Amino acid sequence: MAIWGVTPVFMRSQSVGLGPADSLMVRYTPVALAWTIVLVTTGGCRVARRDWPRLLIVSLVGLSSHAVASVYGFAYVPAGIGGLIFATPPLFIALLAVPMPGERLSLSIVLGLVLAIFGTILLICDNLTSTILDKSYLWGILLMLLACFAWAIYSVTGKVISERYGPLPMTAMSTVIATVPMLALASRHTIDTLHGMTLQQWLQVLFLSGCSTFIAMLAWTYASAKLPATKTASSMYLIPVIAVLSGVLFLHEALTWSTMFGGLCIVMGVAVAQFGPRPHFVGENQADA
């Protein structure tokens, strides 16, 4: 969470400086190559036929959608705002658990959803009340929410894969598969972008690829396999705090009262939905759920 708390600052800088598409290319391509080498040297991982649909959902619907939506969202949304929205995955995880046997749409989940929606509205109220409505900013907010929902899919669906095959193969395979559709975003301009990158931008890529996408992803997958979903999800409350402070310190982003109060409402909504009385996730302590 310490790594992911700072990540919005670098993602915002990369999305604006390199462009969303090229930013994805320079970040995920080397990570996918590194994970491919790891899989080859460790003998790979044989996935049962019954688990391939789940693995594809985890990789494409979850991880790939999260990566694309977040990097395009940060092209329009400040790092601090994006970091606040990054606190919503636990709420989406609670919603995804509703269709499971024994789960229900409890009052705590509904109340948490209302608080989170209200907090999101507060985050964009300055834009809504301005004389010139910036639609790109609103699209950025929606993309960030989509990215968080995709991450919830990755976390919930990937838990079973991680328990069956191990955190390392799960992280490696999902990252490699998720990178494949991103390659369609490459263009001739990508080569020009690589030639024109500054030392600072290369250092940002090194952090995003090595720390955020490689180390932190593996740590999260390992924790998700070993701990209940509620415990791992609660750790995401650290992201908005670190992200907002990082945005103010490094990018000199403004910290308004509506931003602070909106972020507080989002965190409160997630907390109410997550810690309210509701059944445990089905299969939370069963590897073969």
C-alpha positions as CSV (number, residue, x, y, z in Angstrom):
1,M,0.0,0.0,0.0
2,A,2.9,2.3,0.6
3,I,4.1,1.7,-3.0
4,W,0.6,2.1,-4.4
5,G,0.0,5.2,-2.4
6,V,2.8,7.0,-4.3
7,T,1.9,5.4,-7.6
8,P,-0.9,7.9,-8.6
9,V,1.7,10.7,-8.7
10,F,3.9,8.9,-11.2
11,M,0.9,7.6,-13.2
12,R,-0.4,11.1,-13.5
13,S,3.0,12.4,-14.6
14,Q,3.5,9.6,-17.1
15,S,0.0,9.9,-18.6
16,V,0.3,13.6,-19.1
17,G,4.0,13.6,-20.2
18,L,4.0,10.5,-22.4
19,G,0.4,10.0,-23.2
20,P,-1.8,7.2,-21.8
21,A,-1.1,4.6,-24.6
22,D,2.7,5.0,-24.6
23,S,2.7,5.1,-20.8
24,L,1.1,1.7,-20.8
25,M,3.6,0.3,-23.3
26,V,6.7,1.4,-21.5
27,R,5.3,0.2,-18.1
28,Y,3.8,-3.2,-18.9
29,T,5.9,-4.5,-21.7
30,P,9.1,-5.0,-19.6
31,V,7.1,-6.4,-16.7
32,A,5.5,-8.9,-19.0
33,L,8.8,-9.9,-20.4
34,A,10.3,-10.3,-16.9
35,W,7.3,-12.5,-15.8
36,T,7.7,-14.6,-19.0
37,I,11.3,-15.3,-18.1
38,V,10.3,-16.2,-14.5
39,L,7.7,-18.6,-15.8
40,V,10.2,-20.2,-18.2
41,T,12.9,-20.6,-15.6
42,T,10.6,-22.0,-13.0
43,G,9.1,-24.5,-15.3
44,G,5.9,-22.6,-16.0
45,C,2.5,-23.5,-14.6
46,R,0.0,-25.9,-16.0
47,V,-3.5,-24.5,-15.6
48,A,-6.4,-27.0,-15.5
49,R,-9.0,-26.5,-18.3
50,R,-11.7,-25.6,-15.9
51,D,-9.6,-22.7,-14.6
52,W,-8.8,-21.1,-17.9
53,P,-12.1,-19.1,-18.1
54,R,-11.5,-17.7,-14.6
55,L,-7.9,-16.9,-15.4
56,L,-8.9,-15.0,-18.6
57,I,-11.5,-13.0,-16.6
58,V,-8.9,-12.2,-14.0
59,S,-6.4,-11.1,-16.6
60,L,-8.5,-9.3,-19.3
61,V,-11.6,-8.1,-17.5
62,G,-9.8,-7.5,-14.2
63,L,-6.1,-6.5,-14.6
64,S,-6.0,-5.3,-18.2
65,S,-9.2,-3.2,-17.8
66,H,-7.9,-1.8,-14.6
67,A,-4.6,-0.8,-16.1
68,V,-6.1,0.9,-19.2
69,A,-8.9,2.7,-17.4
70,S,-6.6,4.0,-14.7
71,V,-3.9,5.3,-16.9
72,Y,-6.4,7.1,-19.2
73,G,-8.2,8.3,-16.1
74,F,-5.1,9.9,-14.7
75,A,-4.7,11.8,-18.0
76,Y,-7.6,13.9,-16.8
77,V,-7.8,13.6,-13.1
78,P,-5.2,14.9,-10.5
79,A,-3.2,12.3,-8.6
80,G,-4.8,13.2,-5.3
81,I,-8.4,12.8,-6.6
82,G,-7.5,9.5,-8.3
83,G,-5.9,8.3,-5.1
84,L,-9.1,9.1,-3.2
85,I,-11.2,7.1,-5.7
86,F,-8.7,4.2,-5.4
87,A,-10.2,3.7,-1.9
88,T,-13.4,2.3,-3.5
89,P,-12.4,-1.3,-4.5
90,P,-13.4,-2.8,-1.1
91,L,-16.9,-1.4,-1.7
92,F,-17.0,-3.0,-5.1
93,I,-15.7,-6.2,-3.6
94,A,-18.7,-6.2,-1.2
95,L,-21.1,-5.7,-4.1
96,L,-19.5,-8.5,-6.2
97,A,-20.1,-10.9,-3.2
98,V,-23.9,-10.3,-3.3
99,P,-24.6,-12.9,-6.0
100,M,-22.7,-15.5,-4.1
101,P,-24.7,-18.1,-2.2
102,G,-25.4,-16.9,1.4
103,E,-24.7,-13.2,0.5
104,R,-27.3,-10.4,0.4
105,L,-27.5,-6.7,-0.3
106,S,-27.4,-5.6,3.3
107,L,-28.2,-2.2,4.7
108,S,-24.5,-1.5,5.4
109,I,-23.6,-2.1,1.8
110,V,-26.4,0.2,0.6
111,L,-25.5,2.9,3.1
112,G,-21.8,2.6,2.1
113,L,-22.6,2.9,-1.5
114,V,-24.7,6.0,-0.9
115,L,-21.8,7.6,1.1
116,A,-19.3,6.7,-1.6
117,I,-21.5,8.2,-4.4
118,F,-22.0,11.3,-2.4
119,G,-18.2,11.6,-1.8
120,T,-17.6,11.2,-5.6
121,I,-20.1,14.0,-6.3
122,L,-18.2,16.2,-3.9
123,L,-15.0,15.5,-5.7
124,I,-16.4,16.9,-8.9
125,C,-18.6,19.7,-7.4
126,D,-16.0,22.4,-8.2
127,N,-16.1,21.4,-11.8
128,L,-19.9,21.1,-11.9
129,T,-20.3,24.7,-10.5
130,S,-17.7,26.2,-12.8
131,T,-18.8,28.4,-15.7
132,I,-16.9,26.1,-18.1
133,L,-17.7,22.4,-17.6
134,D,-14.7,20.3,-18.3
135,K,-16.2,17.0,-19.6
136,S,-12.8,15.3,-19.8
137,Y,-12.5,15.7,-16.0
138,L,-15.9,13.9,-15.6
139,W,-14.8,11.2,-18.0
140,G,-11.6,10.8,-15.9
141,I,-13.7,10.3,-12.8
142,L,-15.8,7.6,-14.5
143,L,-12.7,5.9,-15.8
144,M,-11.1,5.8,-12.3
145,L,-14.3,4.2,-10.9
146,L,-14.2,1.7,-13.8
147,A,-10.6,0.9,-12.9
148,C,-11.5,0.3,-9.3
149,F,-14.4,-2.0,-10.2
150,A,-12.1,-3.9,-12.5
151,W,-9.6,-4.3,-9.6
152,A,-12.3,-5.7,-7.5
153,I,-13.0,-8.3,-10.2
154,Y,-9.3,-9.1,-10.2
155,S,-9.2,-9.5,-6.4
156,V,-12.3,-11.6,-6.0
157,T,-11.9,-13.8,-9.0
158,G,-8.2,-14.2,-8.7
159,K,-8.3,-15.4,-5.1
160,V,-9.2,-18.9,-6.1
161,I,-6.5,-19.1,-8.9
162,S,-3.9,-17.8,-6.4
163,E,-4.9,-20.4,-3.8
164,R,-4.8,-23.3,-6.3
165,Y,-1.5,-22.4,-8.2
166,G,0.3,-20.0,-5.9
167,P,0.7,-16.2,-5.8
168,L,3.8,-16.1,-8.1
169,P,2.3,-18.1,-11.1
170,M,-1.0,-16.3,-10.7
171,T,0.7,-12.8,-10.8
172,A,3.0,-13.9,-13.7
173,M,0.3,-15.4,-15.9
174,S,-2.3,-12.7,-15.3
175,T,0.2,-9.9,-16.0
176,V,1.5,-11.6,-19.2
177,I,-2.1,-12.3,-20.5
178,A,-3.3,-8.8,-19.5
179,T,-0.4,-7.1,-21.5
180,V,-1.3,-8.8,-24.8
181,P,-4.3,-6.6,-25.7
182,M,-2.4,-3.5,-24.5
183,L,0.1,-4.1,-27.4
184,A,-2.6,-2.9,-29.8
185,L,-2.1,0.6,-28.4
186,A,1.5,0.7,-29.7
187,S,2.1,3.0,-32.7
188,R,5.0,4.7,-34.6
189,H,4.7,7.5,-32.1
190,T,5.7,5.0,-29.3
191,I,9.2,4.8,-30.7
192,D,9.5,8.6,-30.9
193,T,8.3,8.7,-27.3
194,L,11.0,6.3,-26.1
195,H,13.7,8.4,-27.8
196,G,12.5,11.6,-26.3
197,M,12.1,10.4,-22.7
198,T,14.1,12.2,-20.0
199,L,16.0,10.6,-17.2
200,Q,13.2,11.5,-14.7
201,Q,10.6,9.8,-16.9
202,W,12.8,6.6,-17.1
203,L,13.1,6.6,-13.3
204,Q,9.3,6.9,-13.1
205,V,9.0,4.0,-15.4
206,L,11.4,2.0,-13.3
207,F,9.3,2.7,-10.2
208,L,6.0,1.9,-11.9
209,S,7.3,-1.3,-13.6
210,G,9.6,-2.6,-10.9
211,C,7.9,-1.5,-7.7
212,S,4.2,-0.9,-8.5
213,T,3.5,-3.5,-11.2
214,F,6.0,-6.2,-10.2
215,I,6.7,-6.1,-6.4
216,A,3.5,-4.7,-5.1
217,M,1.3,-6.9,-7.4
218,L,3.1,-10.0,-6.2
219,A,2.8,-8.9,-2.5
220,W,-1.0,-8.2,-3.0
221,T,-1.6,-11.6,-4.7
222,Y,0.3,-13.3,-1.9
223,A,-1.6,-11.5,0.8
224,S,-4.9,-12.2,-0.9
225,A,-4.2,-15.9,-0.9
226,K,-3.2,-16.0,2.7
227,L,-5.6,-13.6,4.3
228,P,-9.4,-13.1,4.3
229,A,-10.6,-10.7,1.6
230,T,-11.9,-8.3,4.2
231,K,-8.4,-7.9,5.8
232,T,-6.6,-7.4,2.6
233,A,-9.2,-4.9,1.3
234,S,-9.0,-2.8,4.5
235,S,-5.3,-2.1,3.8
236,M,-6.4,0.0,0.8
237,Y,-7.4,2.8,3.1
238,L,-3.8,3.8,3.2
239,I,-3.8,4.6,-0.5
240,P,-5.9,7.8,-0.5
241,V,-4.0,9.3,2.4
242,I,-0.6,8.7,0.8
243,A,-1.8,9.7,-2.6
244,V,-3.3,13.0,-1.6
245,L,-0.2,14.0,0.4
246,S,2.1,12.9,-2.5
247,G,0.0,14.9,-5.0
248,V,0.3,18.0,-2.8
249,L,4.0,17.6,-2.1
250,F,5.3,16.5,-5.5
251,L,2.8,17.8,-8.1
252,H,1.7,20.9,-6.0
253,E,-2.0,19.9,-6.5
254,A,-4.6,22.0,-4.7
255,L,-6.3,20.5,-1.6
256,T,-9.8,22.0,-1.3
257,W,-12.4,21.4,1.4
258,S,-14.6,19.6,-1.1
259,T,-11.8,17.3,-2.0
260,M,-11.0,16.5,1.7
261,F,-14.7,16.1,2.7
262,G,-15.5,14.1,-0.5
263,G,-12.5,11.8,0.2
264,L,-13.7,11.3,3.8
265,C,-17.2,10.3,2.6
266,I,-15.7,7.8,0.2
267,V,-13.5,6.2,2.9
268,M,-16.4,6.2,5.4
269,G,-18.7,4.6,2.8
270,V,-16.2,1.9,2.1
271,A,-15.7,1.3,5.8
272,V,-19.4,1.0,6.5
273,A,-19.9,-1.4,3.6
274,Q,-16.9,-3.5,4.5
275,F,-17.2,-3.7,8.3
276,G,-21.0,-3.8,8.5
277,P,-22.7,-7.1,9.6
278,R,-22.7,-9.5,6.6
279,P,-21.8,-13.1,6.0
280,H,-18.2,-14.1,5.1
281,F,-17.2,-14.5,1.5
282,V,-18.1,-17.9,0.3
283,G,-14.9,-19.9,-0.1
284,E,-12.9,-17.3,1.8
285,N,-11.3,-20.1,3.8
286,Q,-11.7,-22.8,1.1
287,A,-9.1,-23.2,-1.6
288,D,-11.5,-25.0,-4.0
289,A,-14.5,-22.7,-3.7
